[in-house]
Amino acid sequence: MSLAPPLLIALELEGRPVIVFGQSGEAARRCKTLLEHGARVTVVAEVLSPELAELHAQNPELTLHLREPEPEDLHGQWLVVLADRNPAWLQKLGPAAEVAHIPFCAVDQPGFNSFSHVGVAKAGPLQLGISTAGRAPGLAAVFKRELQKLLDRSNVEELVAKVVRLRESSAPAERSDRVRQYVQAIQIDGLIRALDGPNLGESGPAESGPAESGPAESGPAESGLAELSSGELQKPRDP
């Protein structure tokens, strides 16, 4: 695995062709996300799974091919996703994407990947991307969950809408100053803390005495990996 951190970017996919290989629920979810971002999605699958059938019924613009994938399927594509675990498909598609310089992601199958999907917490047009470079995907999922709860609890979507309206209603000469003054009053109060769980500093199991000596003392039961503690977003006054 590369030691260099990945560069998080925002892709403009509206109207651009992308292709997904697979028939699983994961493939359907990836297709749905790409459709929501305006991409022209093609999916190649050996069989029509219930998830893909439902997605196609809801999104007739989705192009569907029921067959084995071929390297030629990558021609003209902006983005390629192999959603199902299939080593033969990976060996067929990964090198072709590398040669063609097309961004390629095989879900949970490293080796040829040039991008990965990040966790995203959303509030209107505001999107917060979360990545651990594939080293701790479970941690990224927790941060996505907790940040989304914070954004929802603080009604950040309404705040973002106010900033957009302020920017659009301001004269060009004063737009930057007005928006900057408003958003600099935003604060996030609270802590991100790990709840009691496994002792990650231990290199091995602790020594124990004879069974008849009784169970070792234990701390509080595990209740999760992390949470935002009393996190609140402080909003500025309306201009």
N, C-alpha and C positions, 0 to 999 in steps of 0.2 A: 504494500500500500504506500502511495506517495506520502512524503513528509510535508510537502507544500500544501497549504490550505487551499480549498477551492475558492474560486471567485464567484460570489453571488451576483447574478445579474437578473434583470427583468426582461423577458423575451416578449416582443410584440408579435403575436401569432395570428392576429385576425386576418382571415382570408388566405393564409399560407398552408400548404399541404404538409401533413404529418401522417405517420403510419404507426400503427400498434399491431404487434404480433401476439396472439394468444386468445384463449377462449374462456379463461377463468373469470371469477368475480373481480379479481385484481385488474384484469385487462379491461373489463367494463368500466371500472372506476377510473382508470387512466383515460379511457376514451371520453368519459363524461367530463372530466376536468378539462381536457383539451377542447372539447366542444364549448364549454362555458367560457373559454378564453378566445373564442372566435375562430379556431383553427378549422381547416377542411380536413376531416379525419377519415382515413382509410384503415380498416382493420382486416387482418388476414388470420383466419382461424380454420382449423380442420373440421370442426363441427360448430353448429349454431347452439350455443349454450343458452339456458333460460335468461341469464343476465344480459347477454348480448342481444337476444331476441327482444327483450323488453326495452333495452336502450334504443335499438333500431326502430321499434314501433313509435317511441317518443321523439326520435330524431331521424326522420326519413332521409335527411341530407347525409347521414353517415353511410359511407361506401363500404360494402361488405363483400369479401371474397372467401369462399369456403374451399380451402385447398392448402397444400404445403407452401411455405414461403420460399421465395427465390431471391438471390442477391439483386436481380433486376428490379425487384419491388422498391428498392431504395432510390432509384433514379428520380430526380426532381423533388425529393422530399427535403424538408427543412429540419425534421426531427424524427428520430426513430426510437421506439420503445419496444423492448421484448419483455412482456409482462409475465409470461409463464416460465417456470423452470424447465428448460429443455436444452440440454448440452449440445445436441445435434444442431438445433436452430441457432444456438449461440455461435458455434464454430462456423456456420454458414453466413450469418449476418454481421457478426462483430468485425471480422477482417474487412468485409466489403464496406462497412461504414467508415472504418479507419482510412482506407484507401481513398474513399470519396470525400473525406473531410466533412462528414455529416454527423452532427451530435447524436450520440448513441447511449442508451441506458438499458441495461439488462437488469431487471429488478432482482436484487439479492444474488446476482451472479457477476462478481467483479472479474476483471481481466481485460475487457475491451471498452469499458465505460469511459466516456468523455464528459458526462454530466450525470447528476443525480437530482431527484426530486427533493425539495426541501419542505419542511413543515411550514405552514402559513397560518398566522392568526390575522383575521380581517375585521375591518370596521369601515364599510363603504369603500372608497378608493384607497384607503390606507391598508397596506399589507406589510406584515412583519415576517420576514423569512428567517427560518431557524434551521441550522445545519450543524452536525458534528463530524462532517467529512466521512460519514459512514462508520465512525468508531464507536458511537453510542447512540444508535437510532432510537432506543427506548427513552433515552433522556430527552432527545429532541421532541418526541411525542408528548412527554409530560410538560415540557415548556410550552409547546403549542397549546395544549389543553388549558394550562394555568393562565397564559397570556390572553387567550380567547375569553376566559371567564372575567379577567380584569377589564378587557375592552368592553365586554357586554355590560358588566356591572356599572361601569363608569359612563355608559352611553356615549362612547367615543365617536360612533357614527354621526351623531348629531353635532358633536364638536367639529368633526372634519367638514361637515356640510356648511357650518358657519364660516370656517376659514375659506372654503371655496367661494362662498357668496361674497365674503369680504374682499377677496382678491378680484373677483369679477366686477364688483361694483366700484373699485378704486381706480382713479386715474392712473395711467401708466407711470407718471413721474413720482407718485407717492405710494404705489402699490407695495413695493418691497418693504418700505419703512412701516407701513400700517400693519402688514401681515407679521413682520418680525416682532413688533411691539406686542401684538396680541399673543402670538404663540410662545414667546419667551416667558410668559406668566404660567405656562403649563408645568406642573410638577407631578411626579409619581411618588407617593408616600408608601412606605411598607418595606418588607424584607422578603427575599427569597431564601427559604431555609429548607434543609433536609430534615425530614422526620426521622424518628428513631428507627433504625433498620440494621442490616448486617454491618459488622465492624470491618470496613474495607481495609483497615491497616493490618489486619492479621495475615500472616503468611501461611498459616496452617491452623488446624484445630487445636484448641487449648487442651492441656493435659487434664485428665480427669482421674478422680480417685475410684476406689472400688464401687461397684453398683450399690452395695448396701449403705454407702455413705449418704445416699439421697441425691436428688437432682441439684444441679448447680443453680445459683441464683440467676434470675433473668430480669432484664429490664422490661420496659413497655413493649407490647406487641407491635410488630411492624404494621404501619398504616399507610404506606406509600413511600414514594421516592422524594418528592419535593412538592411544595405548595407555596403560593404567595401568601404571606402572613399579613393580614389587615391591609392589603394593598389597595390603595385608592388613587385615582388620578384627579389632581386638583385642577379645575378648569379656570381660565381667566374670565374676568367679567366681559360681558358683551360690549363691543365698541359702540 
